[in-house]
């Protein structure tokens, strides 16, 4: 099934611990998926776009396919694998060259034969010539030859990609979409078990993420592309952020790192709170980290349907918000329920609005007109020197986040308090509500262009 941008989709499937996530990372050229010796680390579908020889495609990493037929989270993982297979244009079945064809592999083959999808078979961990020969001798009934690879070292990856690209359906004409600069990147953040994946599921209208009452179900940061009302979004569901002192094992450590990276690459950070619990120190820390990265923030009070409330409940919650989140005076707050779908439809349009604000660019003439007025009323103090500190001129030098350079003859005399003052005034004057601006103080000699004159 083609994605919203018209690109084909390739799903990597196989039993646990054959190296699917390692191969996924190798093919996309980034460490997007958590890789660990523990079987079953990947639980959800993880999407990433990649390109080979000019052909662009979406790759999907999946959880390990098992023979286990119980209930609970293992069953949900299998549902995720089934969904990935259904939506894929091409399946990449991954085996373990050091083991050969295991009973679980044969079961996966039987499932794929029933699906009647095109399948390419690769045998991973073929790290030397002997294992390459062993892998090539594996017979995966119904799917032709097996391609030996070593995802860790990259051996055989180019040949495999050649075969994948040749096996894809014919390339379609590109759809009329804005370029990636118009993509709205939304990270869903919060401590474990506040309902982040449930919110993603409610947005997508399908069981895209594995949802469980077990805290820490999401191990990776999972990217899901979607389109709504003509806008393109990249929805990033993250592992719950914990205090580092409580991160005990390697998988949790790397999941936390992935979540922090997800925060850094988003436009809008959706900080999810559990409305049935008190606002915690960790909730505040997560929001503060988003602000430190200059991200726009939306606060979601999830599980509002389950919270004990009366006609003053929202006011009391807002009072607690004002106390704990003083650094978010203009962050939108939504009372939501992922379970009932309450106000879920408002989340992405609000994220798009905030993302558009972060992309706004102010003409230099307008910046200097406002800066002249600000400096005239409130010139910078010169407490550190008897020499006069002059603000010469300013301009916007970047977006996402909006960044302004202010030039002065003596930048060392400009106090942090004055820099914050300029940032707050620029935000007010240029109507950057919900955005977090950067002010960079730079040195420029001479008097030409002094906005204070």
N, C-alpha and C positions, 0 to 999 in steps of 0.2 A: 504494500500500500504506500503510495507516494506521500511524503510529508507535505505540510502546508506550503513549503517553498519549492515543491516539485522535484525534490531530490529522492533517489531510491534509498531504501533502508536495508541494511544488512544486520542480521541478528547473530550474535555469537552464542551458541548453545553447547551444552555438554554436561557430563556429570561433575560433581564437586571436585575442586582442587586439581584440575587439569591445566590451569593457567589461563583461564578466560580473561580475567581482569588484567593480567600481565600482558597478554596479547592486545587487549583493548587499549591499554596505555601506550603500547608500542605503535599501534596503528594510528592513533590520534596524535602521537608525539608529545603527550603530556601525561603526568601522573594524576589522572582524574579519578581513577577507581582505587579503593583500598586494596592492597595486595598483602596477603598474610598466609602463612602455612596452615592456619586453621581453616578447615573446610567450612563452607557455608557463609563466608564473610559477606559476599555479595548477595543481597536479598531482593532488591528492587531492580527495575529496568533503569539503566544508566545510558543516556544519549550523548553523543558528541559528533560533530561534523568533521569530516576529514576529506582529503583530496589525494588522488594518485594519477599521474600522467594527465592532468587537466580535468579528470572526472571527479566531481564532488558527490559525496554520499553521506548518509547518516549511519553511524555504527551504534548498535545497542548491545550493551553488556547485560547478561542475565545471571540469575542465581543458578546454582548447580541442580541439574535434573537427577532425582533419586528414585529408587524403587519403593521408598517408604510411602504408604498410602493411608497415613493417619489423619489427624485433624490438627488445627492450630496453625502456628506460624509456618511450619513446613509445607502445609497444604497451600497456604497463601503464596509461598515462593513458587510452587509449581504452577499456580494460576498466573503469576507474572510471566513465567517462561512460556506458557501457552499463549498469552496475549502478545508477547514479543514475536512468536512464530507466526501468529495470525496476521500481524501488521507488516511483516517483513516481505520484501521482494526477493530476497536471497538469504539462505541460511548458511552460516559457517559452522559446521560441526567440528568441535575440537576434541581430539583424543590425546592420550598420554603415550608417547612412543616408548617409554621405559617399561610400560605395563602391557601394552597391546590392547586387544579388544576385550574389555571387561563386560560382565553381565549388564551393568548399568548402561554401557555404551550400546549394547545390542537392543536394549529397551528404547533408548533414544532413537535409534535407527528405525525401529518399528513404528514409533510415533510419527517420525518425519515422513516415512513412506506413506502413511495414511493421509498426511497433510497435502501431499502432491505439490510440494514447493521445490524449486531448484535448490540443490544442496551441494556445497563444496566441503570436502573433508580434509582436515589438516591434523597431523600428529605432532604435538608439542614436545618439548624437552629432548629433541634430537640434537644433542650438543656435540656429538662427534660423528665420524664416518660410520662407525658400527651401528649407532642408533639411527642414523639416517637410513641405512639399508634396512634395519629392522622396521622402521616406520613405513618405508615404501612397500614392504611385504604384507602389511596389514590389509585385509580384505573387508571393506565395509559394503556388504551386499546391497546392490541396487544403486550405488552412488559413484561407481568408477574408482579411479585411483586416489591414493592418499598422498597429500603433500607434506613432506617432512619440514618442520620448522623448529627454531629455538627462539621463543619470544623474548627471553632474557637477553640473549646476545644479538638478536636480530638476524640470525642465520635463516635463509630461505624466505624472509618476509617479502622481499621485492618480487620474487617469483609468485608467491601466494597472491599478492596484490594484483599482479598482472592477470592472473586467472580470475580473480574476483571481478575486476573491472570488465573483462571480456564477457563475463557471465551475466552482467547486469542487463536489465531491459533497455531498449533504445532510449537515448537521451531525449528528454522533452525540451521544448522551447522554454526559456526562463519565464517565470511568472512576473507580473508587474508588481514588485514589492519595493519598499524603500530599502536602502542599503543598511548594513549592520549598524551604522551610526544611529539609525532610528529604532533599533531593537531595544525594548525595555527589559532590562535584566532585574529580576525580582528575587531576592533571597529570603526564604522563610526561616527565621531564626528563633531560638528560644531554648530554655533548658529542657532536659528530657521529659517526655510524656505530657507536654502541654497541648498536644493535638496538632503539631505542624503537618504531619503527613495527612491527617484527616482533612485539614484545610486544603491541601493540594488536591486530594481526591474530590472534594466538594467542588473546587474550581473546575477540574477536568471532567467531572461527571462520570468518572469511571474509577475502578480500583487500580490506579496507576502506581500507588505506593503500598507497600506492605504495612498494614496498621495492626498494632497489637497493644494490649495493656502492659506488656513488658517494657519498662523504660529502656531506651537505647536501641529500639528496633532498627532505626535507620543508621547504618554504619557509614555510608558514603554521602557525599553531596551529589544529589541526583539532578541532572539537567533535563528539563522537558520543554521542547519548543511548542508553542501554540499560537493561534491567531484568534483575535476577538475584535469584532467591529472594525476590521481593516487595520488593526495594530498588531504588530508581532511582538511576542513576549518570549523570554527565556525564564522559566520558572525553576528556581534552584531550591530543592528541599534538602535540608542539611541534618546531619546528626546533631543531637542535642548538645549544646555547649555546657560543659561542666567546669568547675574550678579545677585547675591543673593538679592540685593536691589530691583530688579524688579520681584522677585518671590513672588506673592501675595497670592496664596491660597495653601491649603494643598496638592492638587494633583500636582501642579507645583513644590512645595518644594520636594516631594518625587520623582518626575520624575528627578529632578536635582541630587538628591542623587544617584538614580539608574545609571544615566549617569556617575557620578564620579566613582561609583563602577565598571561599565563596563570598564572604562579607566584602572582601577587598575588590572583587570583580563585579559586584552588583551596582545598579543605580539606586535602587530602593531596598532598604532593609525592613522587612515586616517582622517586628518583634512580637512574638506571641506570648501572652500571659494566660495562666489558668485562673479564670474568674472565681473559681471555688476556693482558691488559696490566697494567702496573703502575698503581697508583692515582696519578693525576696531580694537579697543583696545580689544574687546572681542575675536576676532579671535586670536590675539596674546596670550591672557591669556589662551585660550584653549590649544594651542600648548605648552605653557610654562608649564601647568599642566601635560601634557603628558611627557614632558622631566623630570619634577620633579619626576615622577613615573618611570623613566628610561625606557620608552617605545620607540621603534623605531617609526619614524613618516614619513608618506607620506603626502605631501600637494597636494590637488586637487583643481584646479581652475575650478569649474563647471560653466555651462551655457556659455562656451566659444563661442558657436555658436551665442549667443545673444549679446555678448560684442562688442562694437564699436572698430574696430581694423584695423590697416594697417600693412605694412611689419615690422614696429618697435614695434608693440603692445606687443609682447612676451618679447622683451628686456626691455621695460618700466616696464612690470609687474615683471620681474626678479629683476630689480633695486629696486622696492618697496618691494619685498620679502627680498632682502638683507638688506634693511634698517630696516624693522619691525621684521624679524626673524633672527637676528644675531646669536642666540643660536642654529640655525639649519643649519650649514654650508654645511652639506652633505645630507640633506633630499631630496629625489626624489620629483620632481615637475611635475605634469601631467596636461595638458590643456585638459579638458574633457567636454563632453556634455551627460548628462544622457538621454536627449530627443532624440538625434540622435544616441547614442551609441558610439560616438567618443572616442577612446582609452580606453573604459571600459575594454576590454579584457586584458589590460596590468596590471590592478590593482592587482589582486590576485597573479599572478606570481611574481610581485615585492614584495608583502607582504610575500610570501613564502621565497624569497631570503633573506629578512631582518630577518625573523624569524630564518632561518638557521644560520645566522651570530650570532644572540643572543645565539644560542645553542652551539656555538663552544667552545671547551675546549683546552687550551694551556698546554702542558706538563710542569711540574715544572722545569725540567732542562732548557727548553727554556726560561721560565719566568726569571729564575735567570741569565741566560746568558745575556739576554737583560737588566735586572735590573743592573747587574754589569757594563755594558757599560754606561748606563745612569748615574749612581751614580758616576762613575769615572770621567765623563766629567762635571757633575753638582751635586756635593755633597749637601746634605741638609744644609741650614744655621743653625748656632747655636747661634743666636742673644740673646736668652733668658738665656743662660747659658754659663759659661766658660768651661763646660765639653763638650767633643766632642760627637756629635750625629752621631751614626753609623746606617746605613741600613744593617741589618743582612741577610735577605733573603725574598723571596716572593713566593706566589703560588696562583693559581686560585682556589677559594673555592666554587664557584657557577656559574651557567649559568642562563639566563633569569631573570635578566640581567647578563652579564659577570661581576663577582665580584672577585677582587684580594685583598688578604691580604698581607700587607707589614709589616715586623717585624723589630723593632728598639729597641735600648736600652733606648731611651728617647722619647716616642711618643708625650709627651706634648710640645716638642720643634719643632715638624714638623708643619710648618705653612700651613694654608689652600692653600696658593699660590703654595707651593711645592706639595701638594697633587693633585691640579689641573694639575700641570706640569706633574706629573707621569701619571695621567689619560690620558692626551693628547698624551704623548709619547707612552704609551701602545696601545692606539687606533691606532696610526700611525704604530707602529712596527708590531703589530699582525693583522693589516688590519681588524679592526672592523668598517668599514665604515657604517654609518647609525645607529650604536648602541650607547647606552649611558652607559658607564662603571661606576662601583662603585669601589672606592679604600678605603680599611679599614686599618687604621694604628693601629698596635697592638704592645704590649710590649713583648720583649723576652730578658732575661738576658743572659750575657756571650758573648764571642766573636766568638764562633764557627759558621762558615758559613757566616761571614761578607763579603758581596759581594763587599765592597769597598777595600778589601785587596788583 
